[in-house]
Amino acid sequence: MGSVNTAVIPAAGLGTRFLPVAKAVPKELLPILDRPMLQYVVEEAVASGIQSIVVITSRGKASLEDYFDRSVELEQALEEAGKSSLLEEVQRASRLAHFSYVRQGEPRGLGHAVLTARRSIEKGPFAVILPDDIIISDVPAMGRLIDVFDRYGGSVVAVEEVERERLSSYGVVDVTPLEDDVYRLRSLVEKPSPEEAPSNLAIVGRYVFTPELLSTLERTPPGAGGEIQLTDGIALLLKEQPIYACRLHGRRHDVGTPLGLLRASLEFALARDDMRPQVEKLIAELASRRE
């Protein structure tokens, strides 16, 4: 059993960039090929040694719970039809981890979403995984953060190098290098201009926190949009204890946008032997129509 056994996955947002479909289907269940984006981050957590998943939901998202629950009627129908491979895939989702669900009653920010899970996570360190970020890497991204947490004993945020012109969309860190791809935070700035950014290292959607973050979030005043921002809570925690950053390897897809979801789907399809030839042919056909 690892040092970090629980992950919080905030999934209470409205998914406005996917309207109108997000009106009826939670964004987190939109598919990357044949699995929803939420399952990809759950699988990453499990591969990193996490056993318990706390999903933050909201009104109208009961289907998130249904997805990771058993479906006895469907399983029986697949078994009777002799579709054993499909049956195994359907059952696998419910066996990945222990799932629990907490409803965020009103959209008060990412920091507030994490705080709603307090009863499930206040006794030890915990991870936070944003399902909008799908990270393809040889070593699970969350697993690398947990390794850094184990070595240094403090909260860890994931960072990646971002082009200067895009830094205004991220929280950006000022750091002191400790070892290859591991840093100690000095400060962080939310959405700075390229000229004001302290580095080109931006925070992306993976975190490991000590339980003290929760009391810090309770003292965090509302920030932009009147919401409790997670980055504001991290800044307060930094005044009380060391926080570290780990630069991720691999490729990150922002699947919180339709184009990002499409890009991720194409990359996963091209990585599959059963799909690559057809996808390459399809791309070539579409490209020829534009000529």
C-alpha positions as CSV (number, residue, x, y, z in Angstrom):
1,M,0.0,0.0,0.0
2,G,1.4,3.4,-1.0
3,S,1.6,6.6,0.9
4,V,-1.3,8.2,-1.1
5,N,-4.3,6.0,-1.3
6,T,-7.1,8.4,-2.2
7,A,-7.7,10.7,-5.2
8,V,-10.3,13.4,-5.6
9,I,-11.6,14.0,-9.1
10,P,-13.6,17.2,-9.5
11,A,-16.4,16.6,-12.0
12,A,-19.1,19.1,-10.9
13,G,-18.6,21.7,-13.7
14,L,-21.2,22.6,-16.2
15,G,-19.0,21.7,-19.2
16,T,-20.1,24.9,-21.1
17,R,-17.5,24.4,-23.8
18,F,-19.3,21.2,-24.8
19,L,-22.8,22.7,-24.9
20,P,-25.3,21.7,-26.1
21,V,-24.4,18.0,-25.6
22,A,-23.2,18.7,-22.0
23,K,-26.8,19.7,-21.2
24,A,-27.7,16.0,-21.3
25,V,-24.3,14.1,-21.0
26,P,-21.7,15.0,-18.4
27,K,-18.6,16.2,-20.0
28,E,-16.6,13.7,-18.1
29,L,-18.4,10.9,-19.8
30,L,-17.6,12.1,-23.4
31,P,-15.6,9.4,-25.1
32,I,-12.1,9.1,-26.2
33,L,-12.7,6.3,-28.6
34,D,-14.6,3.7,-26.5
35,R,-14.0,4.9,-23.0
36,P,-15.0,8.2,-21.3
37,M,-12.3,10.7,-20.4
38,L,-13.1,10.1,-16.7
39,Q,-12.0,6.4,-17.0
40,Y,-8.6,7.3,-18.4
41,V,-7.7,9.4,-15.3
42,V,-9.1,6.8,-12.9
43,E,-6.9,4.2,-14.6
44,E,-3.9,6.5,-14.2
45,A,-4.7,6.8,-10.5
46,V,-5.0,3.1,-10.0
47,A,-1.8,2.5,-11.9
48,S,-0.2,4.9,-9.4
49,G,-1.3,2.8,-6.4
50,I,-4.4,4.7,-5.5
51,Q,-7.3,2.5,-4.3
52,S,-10.1,5.0,-3.4
53,I,-11.6,7.5,-5.8
54,V,-13.8,10.4,-4.6
55,V,-15.7,12.0,-7.4
56,I,-17.1,15.5,-6.9
57,T,-20.4,15.7,-8.7
58,S,-23.4,18.1,-9.1
59,R,-27.0,18.0,-9.9
60,G,-27.8,16.1,-13.2
61,K,-24.6,14.0,-13.1
62,A,-26.0,10.7,-11.6
63,S,-24.8,9.0,-14.7
64,L,-21.2,9.3,-13.4
65,E,-22.2,7.0,-10.6
66,D,-24.0,4.7,-12.9
67,Y,-21.0,4.3,-15.2
68,F,-18.7,2.9,-12.4
69,D,-21.6,0.8,-10.9
70,R,-22.6,-2.7,-11.9
71,S,-25.2,-3.1,-14.6
72,V,-26.6,-6.6,-13.9
73,E,-29.1,-6.6,-16.8
74,L,-26.4,-5.5,-19.3
75,E,-23.9,-8.1,-18.0
76,Q,-26.5,-10.8,-18.2
77,A,-27.4,-9.9,-21.8
78,L,-23.7,-9.9,-22.8
79,E,-23.1,-13.2,-21.1
80,E,-26.1,-14.8,-22.8
81,A,-25.0,-13.5,-26.2
82,G,-21.5,-15.0,-25.7
83,K,-19.8,-11.5,-25.9
84,S,-17.2,-12.3,-23.3
85,S,-14.7,-9.6,-24.2
86,L,-17.4,-6.9,-24.0
87,L,-18.6,-8.3,-20.7
88,E,-15.1,-8.2,-19.3
89,E,-14.7,-4.5,-20.4
90,V,-18.0,-3.5,-18.9
91,Q,-17.2,-5.2,-15.6
92,R,-13.7,-3.9,-15.4
93,A,-14.9,-0.3,-14.9
94,S,-16.7,-1.1,-11.7
95,R,-13.7,-3.1,-10.4
96,L,-11.0,-0.4,-10.9
97,A,-11.2,1.1,-7.4
98,H,-13.5,1.9,-4.5
99,F,-15.7,4.8,-5.6
100,S,-17.6,7.3,-3.5
101,Y,-19.4,10.5,-4.6
102,V,-19.8,13.9,-3.0
103,R,-22.1,16.5,-4.4
104,Q,-21.0,20.1,-4.7
105,G,-24.2,22.0,-4.1
106,E,-23.2,25.2,-6.0
107,P,-20.3,26.1,-8.3
108,R,-18.0,27.9,-6.0
109,G,-14.6,27.0,-7.5
110,L,-12.1,24.2,-7.6
111,G,-10.9,24.9,-4.1
112,H,-14.4,24.6,-2.8
113,A,-14.9,21.4,-4.8
114,V,-11.9,19.8,-3.0
115,L,-13.1,21.1,0.3
116,T,-16.5,19.3,-0.1
117,A,-14.6,16.0,0.0
118,R,-13.1,16.8,3.4
119,R,-14.7,13.9,5.3
120,S,-13.2,11.4,2.9
121,I,-9.6,12.8,2.8
122,E,-8.8,14.7,6.0
123,K,-6.9,11.9,7.7
124,G,-3.9,11.7,5.3
125,P,-2.3,12.9,2.1
126,F,-4.5,12.8,-1.0
127,A,-4.3,13.4,-4.7
128,V,-6.3,15.7,-6.9
129,I,-6.7,14.8,-10.6
130,L,-8.5,17.1,-13.1
131,P,-10.2,14.9,-15.7
132,D,-9.7,17.6,-18.4
133,D,-6.0,16.7,-18.5
134,I,-5.2,13.4,-20.2
135,I,-1.5,12.7,-19.9
136,I,0.1,10.0,-22.1
137,S,3.4,8.8,-20.6
138,D,5.4,5.7,-19.9
139,V,5.3,6.2,-16.2
140,P,1.9,7.3,-14.8
141,A,1.9,11.1,-14.1
142,M,0.4,10.7,-10.7
143,G,2.8,8.0,-9.8
144,R,5.7,10.4,-10.4
145,L,4.1,13.0,-8.1
146,I,3.6,10.4,-5.4
147,D,7.3,9.4,-5.6
148,V,8.3,13.1,-5.1
149,F,5.9,13.3,-2.2
150,D,7.5,10.2,-0.6
151,R,11.0,11.6,-1.0
152,Y,10.4,15.2,0.3
153,G,7.3,14.8,2.5
154,G,5.4,17.9,1.2
155,S,2.7,18.7,-1.2
156,V,3.5,18.4,-4.9
157,V,2.1,20.1,-8.0
158,A,2.6,18.9,-11.6
159,V,4.1,21.5,-14.0
160,E,5.1,21.5,-17.6
161,E,6.9,23.9,-19.9
162,V,4.5,26.2,-21.7
163,E,5.1,28.7,-24.5
164,R,5.4,32.2,-23.1
165,E,2.4,33.5,-25.1
166,R,0.2,30.8,-23.5
167,L,1.2,31.4,-19.8
168,S,-1.7,33.8,-19.2
169,S,-4.0,30.8,-19.2
170,Y,-2.2,29.1,-16.3
171,G,-0.9,29.3,-12.8
172,V,2.9,29.8,-13.2
173,V,5.5,28.9,-10.6
174,D,8.7,30.5,-9.4
175,V,11.0,27.6,-8.3
176,T,14.4,26.5,-7.0
177,P,15.7,23.4,-8.7
178,L,16.4,20.4,-6.4
179,E,17.1,17.5,-8.9
180,D,16.2,16.6,-12.4
181,D,12.6,17.8,-13.0
182,V,11.9,18.4,-9.3
183,Y,11.8,21.9,-7.7
184,R,10.9,23.7,-4.5
185,L,8.2,26.4,-4.9
186,R,9.1,30.0,-4.0
187,S,5.8,31.5,-5.2
188,L,3.1,31.1,-7.8
189,V,1.2,33.6,-10.0
190,E,-2.2,33.0,-11.4
191,K,-2.5,33.8,-15.1
192,P,0.4,36.3,-15.5
193,S,1.2,38.2,-18.6
194,P,4.1,36.7,-20.5
195,E,6.3,39.6,-19.3
196,E,5.3,39.2,-15.7
197,A,5.6,35.3,-15.6
198,P,8.4,34.2,-13.2
199,S,9.1,31.1,-15.4
200,N,7.7,29.1,-18.2
201,L,6.6,26.3,-15.9
202,A,2.8,26.1,-15.6
203,I,0.7,24.1,-13.2
204,V,-1.3,21.3,-14.8
205,G,-4.1,19.1,-13.4
206,R,-2.2,16.8,-11.0
207,Y,-1.6,17.4,-7.4
208,V,-0.6,15.6,-4.1
209,F,-1.5,17.5,-0.9
210,T,-0.9,17.1,2.7
211,P,-4.2,17.2,4.7
212,E,-3.3,20.7,6.0
213,L,-4.5,22.1,2.6
214,L,-8.1,21.6,3.8
215,S,-7.8,23.9,6.7
216,T,-6.0,26.4,4.4
217,L,-8.8,26.2,1.9
218,E,-11.3,27.0,4.7
219,R,-9.4,30.2,5.3
220,T,-9.0,31.1,1.6
221,P,-11.1,34.1,0.7
222,P,-13.1,34.1,-2.6
223,G,-11.0,35.1,-5.5
224,A,-11.7,35.5,-9.2
225,G,-15.4,35.2,-10.0
226,G,-16.2,35.1,-6.3
227,E,-15.0,31.5,-6.2
228,I,-12.5,29.7,-3.9
229,Q,-9.5,29.1,-6.1
230,L,-7.3,26.1,-5.5
231,T,-4.2,28.1,-6.5
232,D,-5.0,30.7,-3.8
233,G,-5.2,27.9,-1.2
234,I,-1.8,26.5,-2.4
235,A,-0.3,30.0,-2.1
236,L,-1.5,30.2,1.5
237,L,-0.2,26.7,2.3
238,L,3.2,27.7,0.9
239,K,3.5,30.2,3.7
240,E,3.2,27.4,6.2
241,Q,5.1,24.5,4.7
242,P,7.3,23.6,1.8
243,I,5.6,22.7,-1.5
244,Y,7.3,21.0,-4.5
245,A,6.8,20.8,-8.2
246,C,7.5,17.9,-10.5
247,R,7.9,18.5,-14.3
248,L,5.9,15.9,-16.2
249,H,7.1,14.0,-19.2
250,G,4.8,12.7,-22.0
251,R,2.0,14.4,-23.9
252,R,-0.9,16.2,-22.3
253,H,-4.2,16.7,-24.0
254,D,-6.6,19.3,-22.8
255,V,-9.8,17.3,-23.4
256,G,-11.9,20.1,-21.8
257,T,-12.3,21.5,-25.3
258,P,-13.8,19.8,-28.4
259,L,-10.6,20.1,-30.4
260,G,-8.5,18.7,-27.5
261,L,-10.9,15.8,-27.2
262,L,-10.6,15.1,-30.9
263,R,-6.8,15.3,-30.8
264,A,-6.6,12.9,-27.9
265,S,-9.0,10.5,-29.7
266,L,-6.8,10.5,-32.8
267,E,-3.6,9.9,-30.9
268,F,-5.2,6.9,-29.0
269,A,-6.6,5.6,-32.2
270,L,-3.3,5.8,-34.0
271,A,-1.7,3.9,-31.1
272,R,-4.0,0.9,-31.6
273,D,-3.2,-1.8,-34.0
274,D,-6.8,-2.5,-34.7
275,M,-7.6,1.1,-35.7
276,R,-4.4,2.7,-37.1
277,P,-4.8,1.6,-40.7
278,Q,-8.4,2.8,-40.9
279,V,-7.7,6.0,-39.2
280,E,-4.7,6.8,-41.4
281,K,-6.8,6.1,-44.4
282,L,-9.6,8.3,-43.1
283,I,-7.2,11.2,-42.4
284,A,-5.7,10.9,-45.9
285,E,-9.2,10.9,-47.5
286,L,-10.3,14.0,-45.5
287,A,-7.1,15.8,-46.4
288,S,-7.5,15.0,-50.1
289,R,-11.0,16.5,-50.1
290,R,-9.5,19.8,-48.9
291,E,-7.1,20.0,-51.9
